[in-house]
Amino acid sequence: MLHYDQTIFALSSGALPAGVAIVRLSGRQAFEACRRLAGDLPIPRRASLRTIRSRNDLFIDQGLVITFPAPASFTGEDCVEFHLHGGRAVVAALLNELGTFPNFRLAEPGEFSRRAFENGQMDLIEVEGLSDLIAAETEMQRRLAVEQGFGKLSALYQSWAGRLLRARAFIEAELDFADEDDVPNSMSDTVWHDMQLLAQDIKAHLGAARTGEIIRDGLKVAIVGAPNAGKSSLMNALVNRDIAIVSAVAGTTRDIIHAEIDVDGFAVKLYDTAGLREASEDIEREGIRRALTTAAQADIVLILEDISNPQPVILPSALVGKQFRIGTKTDSDNGCLTGDYDLCISSANGTGISDLRQLLVSEIREQSLIASMRLPSRFRQTNYLVAAHRHVQFALDQLTNPIELRAEDLRIAHENLGRVTGQSNPEDLLDVIFSAFCIGK
């Protein structure tokens, strides 16, 4: 249980040691602590060079101090930032001193963002976007996070919620004031056309959810084939470092080896798998089982085959990802027939590797057609959007139902849209979301 009457503090910058370290405070007594440690409060939102001392007048450091009076701060509370030299001992000295103040404590993971949410500074979509922005490793992940973290996606959902609210108001006006001359009986009929358009808008938006998932979580690419087909060599060539053991001994790879690369701004998750064959050893059989499971869950399956010693493999019929047959080891054989393979490569001399990268780019763009970056990217978001669409569509389809029941479906749809932005979410769900943040954010 979080106590918002307490003032919290934490290191909000990166791992130490560093050139600069930022210690953030938020709460009712943040300014008083600032006065005790650094003298008179500086002008709000203006960095001031101050000597920072303990209450026993022991020198801690000299650095910049910035104050943010409520409500114009990240959390909506009084906030202070100390910009210090980024040594571990320096930061520890300040944190230890802050811990001696009454009603002060270290922040829990995500607590600054949680307070911002509770104080109306951000909605849940913006909070999740901020989390994704911090974790973004590719350009497309950054762009997607920016759309969410700075309110553009929230504005779309709020506009939908406004349309639902207006529709419900028209229907309730007809129900409550049916005998009034200035409220025609057909008033509710005017809303159903807009609800039909809204259902189409939500459905089209949900159709792009897969794109959001690919951008945020990465495209999953499974590399499969018979033993010694060149799977580990290809993995090393794509990541440009020796991440997998390469050996002439068949069955070297037993478990799944995973790496992530940036391909044209998209995150691509590569999975090197055990060679597929009839195995008598328990450990190898388990590796093969995991390889088949990985292939079944991948977005793209690269089926490698040594062109000098082709060994076809049997894959599950239920593969959902697109499959490509890749001929390998062209450096040792000139007989790679492009008609037999989608692409021929040599991990040893680099032949075809750039073509394979381009193939991945093409598939990413085909599987993630991007008209706008205002996309749902989390299961939580799509789950509530699906429910909202279902109830709007149900209200439209059930023409014989009393108007009160159709209005109730619109109310439930409106409630589910509210859950997307966090206007109505259970406490335990919020705990899970904010606990995923780092301490200090």
C-alpha positions as CSV (number, residue, x, y, z in Angstrom):
1,M,0.0,0.0,0.0
2,L,1.5,3.3,-1.1
3,H,1.4,6.3,1.3
4,Y,1.3,9.6,-0.5
5,D,1.7,11.6,2.7
6,Q,5.4,10.4,2.7
7,T,8.1,12.2,0.7
8,I,10.0,9.8,-1.6
9,F,13.4,10.0,-3.1
10,A,15.6,7.9,-5.4
11,L,18.4,8.0,-7.9
12,S,16.6,8.8,-11.2
13,S,19.5,8.7,-13.6
14,G,21.5,5.7,-14.9
15,A,23.8,3.2,-13.3
16,L,26.8,4.6,-11.3
17,P,29.5,5.7,-11.7
18,A,28.5,8.3,-14.2
19,G,29.4,11.8,-15.2
20,V,26.2,13.2,-13.6
21,A,23.7,11.6,-11.2
22,I,20.2,12.9,-10.6
23,V,18.5,12.4,-7.3
24,R,14.8,13.2,-7.3
25,L,12.5,14.0,-4.4
26,S,8.7,14.3,-4.5
27,G,6.2,15.0,-1.7
28,R,5.0,17.6,0.8
29,Q,8.4,18.0,2.6
30,A,10.6,18.0,-0.5
31,F,11.2,21.8,-0.4
32,E,11.9,21.7,3.4
33,A,14.6,19.1,2.8
34,C,16.0,21.2,0.0
35,R,16.3,24.1,2.3
36,R,18.0,22.1,5.0
37,L,20.5,20.6,2.5
38,A,21.1,23.4,0.0
39,G,20.0,26.7,1.5
40,D,17.3,29.0,0.2
41,L,15.1,27.6,-2.6
42,P,16.2,28.5,-6.1
43,I,13.8,30.1,-8.6
44,P,11.4,27.3,-9.7
45,R,12.5,25.4,-12.8
46,R,15.8,27.2,-12.9
47,A,19.0,25.3,-12.2
48,S,21.1,26.9,-9.4
49,L,24.6,25.9,-8.4
50,R,24.6,25.0,-4.7
51,T,26.8,23.5,-2.0
52,I,25.0,20.5,-0.6
53,R,25.6,19.7,3.1
54,S,24.2,17.3,5.6
55,R,22.3,18.7,8.6
56,N,25.5,18.2,10.6
57,D,27.1,20.6,8.1
58,L,29.3,18.0,6.5
59,F,30.1,18.7,2.8
60,I,28.4,16.2,0.4
61,D,28.9,17.7,-3.0
62,Q,28.5,20.8,-5.1
63,G,25.9,20.6,-7.9
64,L,22.8,21.9,-9.5
65,V,19.5,22.1,-7.7
66,I,16.1,22.5,-9.5
67,T,12.7,22.9,-7.8
68,F,9.3,22.2,-9.4
69,P,6.4,23.5,-7.3
70,A,3.1,21.6,-7.4
71,P,1.1,21.0,-9.6
72,A,3.5,22.0,-12.4
73,S,5.8,19.0,-11.8
74,F,6.2,15.4,-13.1
75,T,4.3,13.9,-10.2
76,G,2.0,16.9,-9.5
77,E,3.6,17.3,-6.1
78,D,6.5,19.5,-5.0
79,C,9.6,18.0,-6.6
80,V,13.3,18.7,-6.2
81,E,16.2,17.4,-8.3
82,F,19.8,17.3,-7.2
83,H,22.3,17.0,-10.1
84,L,25.5,15.7,-8.5
85,H,28.8,14.2,-9.6
86,G,28.0,10.6,-10.5
87,G,30.2,8.8,-8.0
88,R,28.7,5.9,-5.9
89,A,29.9,7.4,-2.6
90,V,28.5,10.9,-3.4
91,V,25.1,9.5,-4.3
92,A,25.1,7.2,-1.3
93,A,25.9,10.1,1.1
94,L,22.9,12.1,-0.2
95,L,20.5,9.2,-0.1
96,N,21.6,8.3,3.4
97,E,21.1,11.8,4.6
98,L,17.6,12.0,3.0
99,G,16.8,8.7,4.8
100,T,17.3,10.4,8.1
101,F,14.5,13.0,7.5
102,P,11.2,12.1,9.2
103,N,8.5,10.6,6.9
104,F,11.0,10.2,4.0
105,R,11.7,6.9,2.3
106,L,13.2,5.4,-0.8
107,A,10.7,5.3,-3.7
108,E,9.4,1.9,-4.9
109,P,9.7,0.9,-8.6
110,G,7.5,3.2,-10.7
111,E,6.3,5.2,-7.7
112,F,7.1,8.6,-9.2
113,S,5.0,7.7,-12.3
114,R,2.3,6.2,-10.1
115,R,2.0,9.5,-8.3
116,A,1.8,11.3,-11.6
117,F,-1.0,9.0,-12.7
118,E,-2.9,9.4,-9.4
119,N,-2.5,13.2,-9.5
120,G,-3.9,13.4,-13.1
121,Q,-0.6,14.3,-14.7
122,M,-0.7,11.3,-17.0
123,D,-3.2,8.7,-18.0
124,L,-2.3,5.0,-18.2
125,I,-1.6,5.0,-21.9
126,E,0.9,7.8,-21.4
127,V,2.5,5.9,-18.5
128,E,2.9,2.8,-20.6
129,G,4.3,4.9,-23.4
130,L,6.9,6.4,-21.0
131,S,7.9,3.0,-19.9
132,D,8.3,1.9,-23.5
133,L,10.3,5.0,-24.4
134,I,12.8,4.3,-21.6
135,A,13.1,0.7,-22.9
136,A,13.2,1.6,-26.6
137,E,16.2,0.2,-28.5
138,T,15.1,0.9,-32.1
139,E,13.8,3.9,-34.0
140,M,10.4,2.4,-34.6
141,Q,10.1,1.5,-30.9
142,R,10.9,5.1,-30.0
143,R,8.4,6.5,-32.5
144,L,5.7,4.2,-31.2
145,A,6.4,5.1,-27.6
146,V,6.4,8.8,-28.4
147,E,2.8,8.5,-29.8
148,Q,1.7,6.9,-26.6
149,G,3.8,8.7,-24.0
150,F,2.9,12.2,-25.2
151,G,-0.9,11.9,-25.4
152,K,-1.6,11.3,-29.1
153,L,-3.0,7.8,-28.7
154,S,-4.9,9.0,-25.5
155,A,-6.5,11.8,-27.5
156,L,-7.9,9.2,-30.0
157,Y,-9.4,7.1,-27.3
158,Q,-10.8,10.2,-25.5
159,S,-12.5,11.3,-28.7
160,W,-14.2,7.8,-29.0
161,A,-15.3,8.0,-25.4
162,G,-16.8,11.4,-26.1
163,R,-18.8,10.1,-29.0
164,L,-20.1,7.3,-26.8
165,L,-21.0,9.7,-24.0
166,R,-22.9,11.9,-26.4
167,A,-24.8,9.0,-27.9
168,R,-25.8,7.8,-24.4
169,A,-26.9,11.4,-23.5
170,F,-29.2,11.5,-26.6
171,I,-30.7,8.2,-25.8
172,E,-31.3,9.0,-22.1
173,A,-32.8,12.3,-23.1
174,E,-35.4,10.5,-25.1
175,L,-36.1,8.0,-22.3
176,D,-36.3,10.7,-19.6
177,F,-38.1,13.4,-21.5
178,A,-40.2,11.5,-24.0
179,D,-43.3,13.6,-23.3
180,E,-41.5,17.0,-23.8
181,D,-42.2,18.7,-27.1
182,D,-38.6,19.7,-27.7
183,V,-37.3,16.2,-27.4
184,P,-38.4,14.2,-30.5
185,N,-39.0,10.5,-30.2
186,S,-36.6,9.8,-32.9
187,M,-33.6,11.6,-31.2
188,S,-31.9,8.3,-30.4
189,D,-32.0,7.3,-34.1
190,T,-29.6,10.1,-34.9
191,V,-26.8,8.4,-32.8
192,W,-26.8,5.0,-34.5
193,H,-25.1,6.2,-37.7
194,D,-22.2,7.6,-35.7
195,M,-22.0,4.4,-33.6
196,Q,-21.8,2.4,-36.9
197,L,-18.8,4.7,-37.9
198,L,-17.3,4.3,-34.4
199,A,-17.5,0.5,-34.6
200,Q,-15.7,0.7,-38.0
201,D,-13.0,3.0,-36.5
202,I,-12.3,0.7,-33.6
203,K,-12.2,-2.4,-35.8
204,A,-9.7,-0.8,-38.1
205,H,-7.6,0.3,-35.2
206,L,-7.6,-3.2,-33.8
207,G,-6.5,-4.5,-37.2
208,A,-3.3,-2.6,-36.6
209,A,-2.7,-4.1,-33.2
210,R,-0.4,-6.8,-34.7
211,T,1.8,-4.0,-36.1
212,G,2.1,-2.4,-32.7
213,E,3.1,-5.8,-31.2
214,I,5.7,-6.3,-33.9
215,I,7.2,-2.9,-33.3
216,R,7.2,-3.1,-29.5
217,D,8.1,-6.7,-29.0
218,G,10.1,-7.4,-32.1
219,L,9.6,-9.8,-35.1
220,K,10.4,-13.4,-34.1
221,V,12.6,-15.2,-36.5
222,A,13.3,-18.9,-36.0
223,I,16.4,-20.5,-37.7
224,V,15.8,-24.2,-38.2
225,G,17.2,-27.1,-40.2
226,A,19.1,-30.3,-39.9
227,P,22.3,-30.6,-37.9
228,N,25.3,-28.7,-39.5
229,A,23.0,-26.8,-41.9
230,G,24.7,-23.6,-40.9
231,K,22.2,-22.3,-38.4
232,S,24.7,-21.1,-35.8
233,S,27.0,-19.6,-38.4
234,L,24.1,-17.6,-39.8
235,M,23.1,-16.4,-36.3
236,N,26.7,-15.2,-35.7
237,A,26.7,-13.5,-39.2
238,L,23.5,-11.6,-38.5
239,V,24.4,-10.4,-35.1
240,N,28.0,-9.7,-36.2
241,R,29.6,-11.5,-33.2
242,D,30.2,-15.0,-32.0
243,I,27.1,-15.7,-30.0
244,A,26.6,-19.4,-30.9
245,I,29.2,-22.2,-31.0
246,V,30.0,-23.3,-34.5
247,S,31.4,-26.9,-34.9
248,A,31.6,-29.6,-37.4
249,V,30.3,-31.9,-34.8
250,A,26.5,-32.5,-35.3
251,G,24.2,-31.5,-32.5
252,T,26.3,-28.8,-30.9
253,T,23.3,-26.6,-30.3
254,R,21.0,-28.2,-27.7
255,D,19.0,-25.2,-26.3
256,I,17.5,-22.1,-27.9
257,I,20.0,-19.3,-28.4
258,H,18.4,-15.9,-28.6
259,A,19.7,-12.5,-29.8
260,E,18.1,-9.3,-30.9
261,I,19.2,-7.1,-33.8
262,D,18.0,-3.8,-35.3
263,V,16.9,-4.2,-38.9
264,D,16.0,-0.9,-40.6
265,G,14.7,0.5,-37.3
266,F,12.7,-2.6,-36.3
267,A,13.6,-5.0,-33.6
268,V,14.2,-8.6,-34.8
269,K,14.5,-11.4,-32.4
270,L,16.6,-14.3,-33.8
271,Y,16.3,-17.8,-32.4
272,D,19.0,-20.4,-33.2
273,T,17.7,-23.9,-32.6
274,A,18.8,-27.5,-32.3
275,G,19.3,-29.5,-35.4
276,L,16.2,-31.5,-36.4
277,R,16.8,-35.2,-36.7
278,E,15.8,-38.5,-35.1
279,A,17.6,-38.4,-31.8
280,S,18.2,-41.1,-29.2
281,E,19.6,-38.9,-26.4
282,D,17.1,-37.4,-24.0
283,I,18.8,-34.0,-23.9
284,E,18.9,-33.7,-27.7
285,R,15.3,-34.8,-28.0
286,E,14.3,-32.0,-25.5
287,G,16.3,-29.5,-27.6
288,I,14.5,-30.6,-30.8
289,R,11.1,-30.3,-29.0
290,R,12.0,-26.7,-28.0
291,A,13.1,-26.0,-31.6
292,L,9.8,-27.1,-33.0
293,T,7.9,-25.1,-30.4
294,T,10.0,-22.0,-31.2
295,A,9.3,-22.5,-34.9
296,A,5.6,-22.9,-34.3
297,Q,5.5,-19.5,-32.5
298,A,7.7,-17.5,-34.9
299,D,6.6,-14.8,-37.3
300,I,9.2,-16.0,-39.8
301,V,10.8,-19.4,-40.1
302,L,14.1,-19.7,-42.0
303,I,14.6,-23.3,-43.0
304,L,18.3,-23.8,-43.7
305,E,19.7,-26.5,-45.9
306,D,23.3,-27.3,-46.7
307,I,23.4,-27.3,-50.5
308,S,26.3,-29.8,-50.5
309,N,24.4,-32.2,-48.3
310,P,20.7,-31.5,-48.4
311,Q,18.7,-33.0,-45.5
312,P,15.0,-32.1,-45.6
313,V,13.4,-31.6,-42.2
314,I,9.8,-32.2,-41.2
315,L,8.2,-29.2,-39.5
316,P,4.8,-29.0,-37.7
317,S,1.9,-28.4,-40.1
318,A,0.5,-25.7,-37.8
319,L,3.3,-23.1,-38.4
320,V,1.8,-19.6,-38.3
321,G,4.9,-17.8,-39.6
322,K,6.0,-17.3,-43.1
323,Q,8.5,-19.9,-44.3
324,F,11.6,-19.4,-46.4
325,R,14.0,-22.1,-47.7
326,I,17.6,-20.9,-47.5
327,G,20.4,-22.7,-49.2
328,T,23.7,-22.4,-47.2
329,K,27.4,-22.9,-47.6
330,T,27.6,-21.6,-51.2
331,D,31.3,-21.0,-50.7
332,S,31.9,-24.8,-50.8
333,D,29.6,-25.6,-53.8
334,N,28.7,-23.7,-56.9
335,G,25.5,-25.7,-57.5
336,C,23.0,-23.6,-55.5
337,L,19.9,-23.6,-57.7
338,T,17.8,-20.5,-56.9
339,G,14.8,-22.4,-58.1
340,D,15.2,-24.8,-55.2
341,Y,15.6,-22.0,-52.6
342,D,14.2,-18.6,-51.8
343,L,17.8,-17.4,-51.1
344,C,21.3,-18.8,-51.2
345,I,23.9,-17.6,-48.7
346,S,27.4,-18.2,-47.3
347,S,27.9,-17.2,-43.7
348,A,31.7,-17.7,-44.2
349,N,32.2,-15.1,-46.9
350,G,29.0,-13.1,-46.4
351,T,27.4,-13.9,-49.7
352,G,23.6,-13.3,-49.5
353,I,23.6,-12.0,-46.0
354,S,22.7,-8.5,-47.0
355,D,20.0,-10.0,-49.3
356,L,18.6,-11.9,-46.3
357,R,18.5,-8.7,-44.2
358,Q,16.6,-7.0,-47.0
359,L,14.2,-10.0,-47.1
360,L,13.6,-9.5,-43.4
361,V,13.0,-5.8,-44.0
362,S,10.4,-6.5,-46.7
363,E,8.6,-9.1,-44.5
364,I,8.5,-6.7,-41.6
365,R,7.0,-3.9,-43.7
366,E,4.5,-6.3,-45.2
367,Q,3.4,-7.6,-41.8
368,S,3.3,-4.2,-40.3
369,L,1.7,-1.8,-42.8
370,I,2.1,1.6,-41.1
371,A,-0.3,4.4,-41.9
372,S,0.0,5.9,-38.4
373,M,2.0,5.2,-35.3
374,R,-1.1,5.6,-33.1
375,L,-1.3,1.9,-32.5
376,P,-2.3,-0.4,-29.5
377,S,0.8,-2.3,-28.5
378,R,-0.1,-4.2,-25.3
379,F,-2.5,-7.0,-24.6
380,R,-4.1,-5.0,-21.9
381,Q,-5.0,-2.2,-24.4
382,T,-6.3,-4.5,-27.1
383,N,-8.3,-6.6,-24.7
384,Y,-10.3,-3.6,-23.5
385,L,-10.6,-2.3,-27.1
386,V,-12.0,-5.6,-28.3
387,A,-14.6,-5.5,-25.5
388,A,-15.6,-1.9,-26.3
389,H,-16.0,-2.8,-30.0
390,R,-18.0,-6.0,-29.1
391,H,-20.5,-4.0,-27.1
392,V,-20.9,-1.2,-29.6
393,Q,-21.5,-3.8,-32.3
394,F,-23.9,-5.7,-30.1
395,A,-25.9,-2.5,-29.5
396,L,-26.1,-1.9,-33.3
397,D,-27.1,-5.5,-34.2
398,Q,-29.8,-6.0,-31.6
399,L,-32.4,-3.9,-33.3
400,T,-35.3,-5.7,-31.5
401,N,-33.9,-5.1,-28.0
402,P,-35.5,-2.3,-25.9
403,I,-33.6,1.0,-26.3
404,E,-32.6,0.7,-22.6
405,L,-30.6,-2.5,-23.2
406,R,-28.9,-1.1,-26.2
407,A,-27.9,2.0,-24.2
408,E,-26.5,-0.4,-21.5
409,D,-24.2,-1.9,-24.1
410,L,-23.0,1.6,-25.0
411,R,-22.3,2.2,-21.3
412,I,-20.2,-0.9,-21.0
413,A,-18.3,0.0,-24.2
414,H,-17.6,3.4,-22.7
415,E,-16.4,1.8,-19.4
416,N,-14.0,-0.4,-21.4
417,L,-12.5,2.6,-23.2
418,G,-12.1,4.2,-19.8
419,R,-10.1,1.2,-18.7
420,V,-7.7,1.6,-21.6
421,T,-6.7,5.1,-20.4
422,G,-6.9,4.1,-16.7
423,Q,-10.0,6.0,-15.7
424,S,-11.4,2.8,-14.2
425,N,-8.8,0.1,-13.4
426,P,-8.5,-2.3,-10.4
427,E,-5.8,-1.6,-7.9
428,D,-4.0,-4.9,-8.5
429,L,-3.7,-4.2,-12.2
430,L,-2.1,-0.8,-11.5
431,D,0.3,-2.5,-9.1
432,V,1.5,-4.8,-11.9
433,I,1.9,-2.0,-14.4
434,F,3.9,0.4,-12.2
435,S,6.1,-2.3,-10.7
436,A,7.6,-2.9,-14.2
437,F,9.2,0.5,-14.0
438,C,12.7,1.1,-12.7
439,I,13.2,2.7,-9.3
440,G,13.5,6.5,-9.7
441,K,10.9,6.6,-12.4
